[in-house]
């Protein structure tokens, strides 16, 4: 797109082709490739000296809110995490604030400029949480969403994002902007977009999308400027701390427990607080599976402390319909259920599993279903 090329050329960005993936990218420095993880092979940004002050997640969120408010973007209340009769089970991107416009349930031709800090859940990368830093199944998608604006306005908004990065101490010269035109399948409709992936020393901190031709009633089309970052990734890129999870916390647990466990508790807390109940289908099955990742290691965790921490963290971004007390009780009941089912399986018994694990064991021992000595054989202490 000529308008985009002119925009970057005027700001001293060079357009190059990555010799490794062969895709085009913009850079201000003579960087050897597009800066993606697959081409870098590591997170080279961690070799850059860290700033003098450590940026907390909440402080970064507040700074971002104020920054775009000064640019006259309207703060938007996040949408509900649970999505019913939608293309995703959970909110997965800030752009879903415009779903009613995208799918013609509402009509709005006038341009709109919004900013939103949207908690999202994306489970596609769950298998990478323990092996590749920078991956989590839930995060805050911090974004500007501008409905029906021209490409020039989209690029101006992107320029404001670059100013934001600079003001936070993230040097724009270290960015590579990988450019690509994409065709997106939106519930059977193909919507084209101009995409910029923001790579910083191997870490993709965000994406700038300009959707060109969103079908509207009466054969008209609309556009959408969708520019956002993973807030937790942005904080990591700024702090350059050893682990992505340092900025998520709590630090007292990050240095002890595995990322898989902490991520599972954090995401399970968001699901449960959003009124998801463990069951065998839809959102409930995802919550059950997430809690299942915690069950085996629950004895070494202060589960109450972690649920409390993550509940308060999510509550700073969105309204949670379920109380912290009920969230903890729900997760604890499901853990007990999992422990009981696993004990049944290991010992070849079939005792009622919808009860506290201690009660389960004591009743089984009283009925002589399990000799006490067998409890030592399964190497699990009672709760």
C-alpha positions in Angstrom: 0.0 0.0 0.0 1.6 3.2 -1.2 0.2 5.4 1.6 1.8 3.1 4.2 5.2 3.1 2.4 5.2 6.9 2.1 4.3 7.2 5.8 7.2 5.2 7.0 9.7 6.6 4.4 8.9 10.1 5.7 9.8 9.0 9.2 13.1 7.4 8.2 12.0 3.8 8.3 13.6 1.5 5.7 11.7 -1.2 3.9 13.6 -4.5 3.7 13.1 -8.2 3.0 14.0 -10.7 5.7 16.7 -13.1 4.3 15.3 -15.9 6.5 11.5 -15.8 6.2 11.5 -13.7 3.0 8.8 -11.4 4.4 9.0 -7.6 4.2 9.6 -5.4 7.3 10.3 -1.8 8.2 13.3 -0.9 10.4 15.1 2.3 11.5 18.4 0.5 12.0 20.4 -1.8 9.8 19.0 -4.9 11.5 19.8 -8.2 9.7 16.3 -9.7 9.8 12.6 -9.1 10.7 13.1 -9.5 14.5 10.6 -12.3 14.9 11.3 -15.2 17.3 11.5 -17.7 14.5 14.2 -15.7 12.7 16.0 -14.4 15.8 16.1 -17.8 17.5 15.9 -16.2 21.0 14.8 -13.1 22.9 17.8 -10.9 22.1 16.1 -7.9 23.7 17.0 -9.4 27.1 20.7 -8.5 26.3 19.8 -4.8 26.3 20.4 -3.1 29.7 17.3 -2.8 31.9 15.9 0.6 32.9 16.7 2.2 36.3 13.1 1.7 37.5 11.0 -1.4 37.4 7.6 -0.9 35.8 4.7 -2.6 37.5 1.8 -4.0 35.4 -0.8 -1.8 37.0 1.3 1.3 36.6 1.8 0.6 32.9 -2.0 0.2 32.5 -2.7 3.5 34.2 -0.1 5.3 32.1 -1.6 3.9 28.9 -5.1 4.9 30.0 -4.0 8.5 30.6 -1.9 8.6 27.4 -4.7 7.9 25.0 -7.2 9.9 27.0 -5.1 12.9 26.3 -5.3 12.0 22.6 -9.1 12.0 23.0 -9.8 8.3 22.7 -12.9 7.3 24.6 -12.2 4.7 27.3 -14.3 1.6 26.6 -15.5 -0.8 29.3 -14.2 -4.3 28.5 -16.7 -6.8 27.2 -17.6 -9.9 29.2 -15.0 -12.6 29.2 -17.6 -15.3 28.5 -19.0 -15.2 24.9 -22.3 -17.0 24.2 -23.4 -17.6 20.6 -20.2 -15.9 19.3 -17.3 -17.1 17.2 -15.1 -17.6 20.3 -15.9 -19.1 23.7 -14.0 -16.3 25.5 -13.1 -12.8 24.7 -9.9 -13.1 22.7 -9.2 -9.7 21.4 -10.1 -6.1 22.2 -11.6 -5.7 18.7 -14.6 -7.7 19.8 -16.0 -4.5 21.4 -17.2 -3.8 17.8 -18.7 -7.2 17.2 -22.2 -5.7 16.9 -21.0 -3.4 14.2 -18.9 -6.0 12.5 -21.8 -8.4 12.2 -24.4 -5.7 11.4 -26.4 -6.1 14.6 -25.9 -2.3 14.9 -25.3 0.3 12.3 -22.8 3.1 12.8 -21.2 4.9 9.9 -19.5 7.7 11.9 -15.9 7.2 12.9 -15.3 6.2 16.5 -12.1 6.2 18.5 -11.9 3.9 21.5 -9.3 2.6 23.8 -9.7 -0.5 25.9 -7.8 -2.7 28.4 -9.5 -6.0 27.6 -8.7 -9.2 29.6 -8.7 -12.1 27.1 -8.3 -15.8 27.1 -6.5 -17.6 24.3 -5.9 -21.3 24.8 -4.2 -22.1 21.4 -0.7 -21.8 22.8 -1.3 -23.6 26.1 1.2 -26.3 25.2 4.0 -23.7 24.9 3.4 -22.1 28.3 6.0 -24.2 30.0 8.6 -24.3 27.2 8.6 -20.8 25.7 8.7 -17.6 27.8 6.3 -14.9 26.8 3.3 -17.2 26.4 0.3 -17.2 28.7 -3.3 -18.4 28.2 -4.7 -15.1 29.5 -3.5 -11.6 29.3 -4.6 -8.0 29.0 -5.0 -6.8 25.4 -4.4 -3.1 25.5 -5.7 -1.6 22.3 -7.0 1.4 20.4 -10.0 0.5 18.3 -11.1 3.0 15.7 -14.2 2.3 13.6 -14.6 3.4 10.0 -11.5 5.6 9.8 -9.2 6.2 6.8 -5.8 4.6 6.5 -4.2 8.0 7.2 -5.9 8.1 10.6 -4.9 4.5 11.3 -1.2 5.4 10.6 -1.5 8.5 12.8 -2.8 6.3 15.6 0.1 3.9 15.1 2.5 6.9 15.3 0.9 7.7 18.7 1.7 4.1 19.8 5.3 4.6 18.9 5.4 7.8 21.0 3.9 5.8 23.9 6.7 3.2 23.6 9.3 5.9 23.6 7.9 7.6 26.6 7.9 4.3 28.5 11.6 3.8 27.7 11.1 1.2 24.9 13.3 2.6 22.1 11.5 2.6 18.8 14.8 2.1 16.9 14.8 -1.5 18.3 11.5 -2.4 16.6 11.1 -4.3 13.4 7.6 -3.9 11.8 6.8 -7.0 9.8 4.3 -6.1 7.1 1.8 -8.5 5.5 -1.6 -8.4 3.8 -3.9 -11.0 5.2 -7.3 -12.5 4.4 -9.3 -13.1 7.6 -12.2 -15.5 7.9 -14.9 -13.8 10.0 -17.7 -16.4 10.3 -17.6 -17.2 6.6 -16.8 -13.7 5.4 -13.4 -12.9 4.1 -12.1 -9.5 5.3 -8.8 -8.2 4.1 -6.3 -6.5 6.3 -3.0 -4.7 6.2 -1.0 -6.1 9.1 2.1 -4.9 11.0 3.7 -7.2 13.6 5.7 -5.3 16.1 8.8 -7.4 16.9 11.4 -6.4 19.5 14.4 -8.6 19.7 12.5 -11.8 19.1 9.4 -10.8 21.1 6.2 -9.8 19.3 4.7 -7.2 21.5 1.7 -6.4 19.4 0.0 -6.1 16.1 -1.4 -3.2 14.1 -4.3 -4.3 11.8 -6.2 -2.1 9.4 -9.3 -4.0 8.1 -10.2 -2.7 4.7 -13.6 -4.0 3.6 -15.9 -5.1 6.4 -19.3 -5.8 4.7 -22.2 -3.7 5.9 -25.9 -3.4 5.1 -26.9 -1.9 1.7 -23.7 -3.1 0.1 -21.6 -0.6 1.9 -18.2 -1.4 3.6 -16.5 -0.2 6.8 -13.0 -0.2 8.0 -11.4 -0.9 11.4 -8.1 0.3 12.9 -7.1 -2.3 15.4 -3.8 -1.6 17.2 -2.9 -3.5 20.4 -0.3 -5.0 22.5 -0.2 -7.7 25.1 0.2 -5.5 28.2 2.2 -8.2 30.0 4.6 -8.5 27.0 5.0 -4.8 26.8 6.0 -4.7 30.5 8.5 -7.5 30.0 10.0 -5.7 27.0 10.4 -2.6 29.0 11.8 -4.2 32.2 13.9 -6.8 30.4 13.6 -9.0 33.5 14.6 -12.7 33.4 11.0 -14.0 32.9 7.8 -12.8 31.4 6.0 -13.9 34.5 8.0 -11.5 36.7 5.7 -8.7 35.6 2.6 -10.8 36.3 3.6 -12.0 39.7 3.3 -12.6 42.5 7.1 -12.5 42.7 7.3 -14.6 45.8 5.7 -17.5 43.8 7.3 -16.8 40.4 10.7 -17.6 41.8 9.4 -21.0 43.2 6.6 -22.4 41.1 6.4 -23.4 37.4 4.9 -21.1 34.8 2.4 -23.8 33.9 1.0 -23.8 37.4 0.9 -20.1 37.9 -0.6 -19.5 34.4 -3.3 -22.2 35.1 -4.3 -20.6 38.4 -4.4 -17.1 36.9 -6.6 -18.2 33.9 -8.8 -20.4 36.1 -9.4 -17.5 38.4 -10.5 -15.3 35.5 -12.8 -18.0 34.1 -14.4 -18.8 37.5 -14.7 -15.1 38.4 -16.5 -14.6 35.0 -19.2 -17.1 36.1 -17.8 -20.2 34.4 -18.6 -23.5 36.3 -16.5 -26.6 35.8 -18.3 -29.2 33.6 -17.8 -31.4 30.6 -18.6 -28.9 27.7 -17.9 -25.5 26.3 -16.3 -23.0 28.7 -16.8 -25.3 31.7 -14.6 -28.0 30.1 -11.9 -25.5 29.6 -12.0 -24.4 33.2 -12.0 -28.1 34.3 -8.9 -28.8 32.2 -7.1 -25.7 33.5 -7.7 -26.6 37.2 -6.6 -30.1 36.3 -3.1 -28.7 35.6 -2.9 -27.6 39.2 -4.3 -30.6 41.0 -1.2 -32.8 41.2 0.9 -30.0 42.7 -1.7 -28.4 45.0 0.0 -29.6 48.1 3.0 -27.3 47.5 0.9 -24.2 46.7 -0.7 -21.5 48.8 -3.8 -21.6 46.6 -5.7 -19.1 48.6 -2.9 -16.5 48.3 -2.6 -17.0 44.5 -6.3 -16.8 43.8 -6.5 -13.7 46.0 -3.6 -12.1 44.1 -4.9 -12.9 40.6 -8.5 -12.0 41.5 -7.4 -8.6 42.6 -5.3 -8.2 39.5 -8.2 -9.0 37.1 -10.6 -6.9 39.1 -8.4 -3.9 38.4 -9.3 -4.3 34.7 -12.8 -5.6 34.5 -16.0 -6.2 36.6 -16.1 -9.7 38.0 -19.6 -11.1 38.7 -18.5 -13.8 41.1 -16.9 -13.0 44.5 -13.3 -13.9 45.4 -14.6 -16.2 48.1 -16.8 -18.1 45.7 -14.1 -18.3 43.1 -11.7 -19.9 45.6 -14.4 -22.4 46.8 -15.2 -23.4 43.2 -11.6 -24.0 42.3 -11.0 -25.9 45.6 -14.0 -28.1 45.0 -12.8 -29.0 41.5 -9.3 -29.8 42.8 -10.9 -32.2 45.4 -12.9 -33.8 42.7 -9.8 -34.3 40.6 -7.9 -35.8 43.5 -10.7 -38.2 44.3 -11.0 -39.3 40.7 -7.3 -39.9 40.5 -7.3 -41.9 43.7 -10.2 -44.1 42.4 -8.2 -44.7 39.2 -4.9 -45.5 40.9 -6.5 -47.9 43.4 -9.1 -49.4 41.1 -12.0 -48.4 43.4 -15.2 -46.5 42.7 -16.0 -44.3 45.6 -18.2 -41.1 45.4 -15.8 -38.4 44.3 -18.0 -35.2 44.7 -16.7 -34.5 48.3 -13.7 -33.1 50.1 -10.6 -35.3 49.6 -10.0 -35.8 53.3 -13.6 -37.0 53.7 -13.2 -39.2 50.7 -10.1 -40.9 52.1 -11.5 -41.3 55.7 -14.8 -42.8 54.5 -12.9 -45.2 52.2 -10.6 -46.2 55.1 -13.6 -46.6 57.5 -15.4 -48.9 55.0 -12.1 -50.9 54.5 -12.2 -50.0 50.8 -8.6 -48.6 51.3 -6.3 -50.0 53.9 -4.4 -47.1 55.6 -1.1 -48.5 54.4 -2.2 -48.1 50.8 -2.3 -44.3 51.2 1.4 -44.3 51.5 1.7 -46.4 48.4 0.1 -43.7 46.2 2.5 -41.1 47.7 0.0 -38.5 48.4 -0.7 -36.9 51.7 -4.2 -36.1 52.7 -5.5 -32.6 52.5 
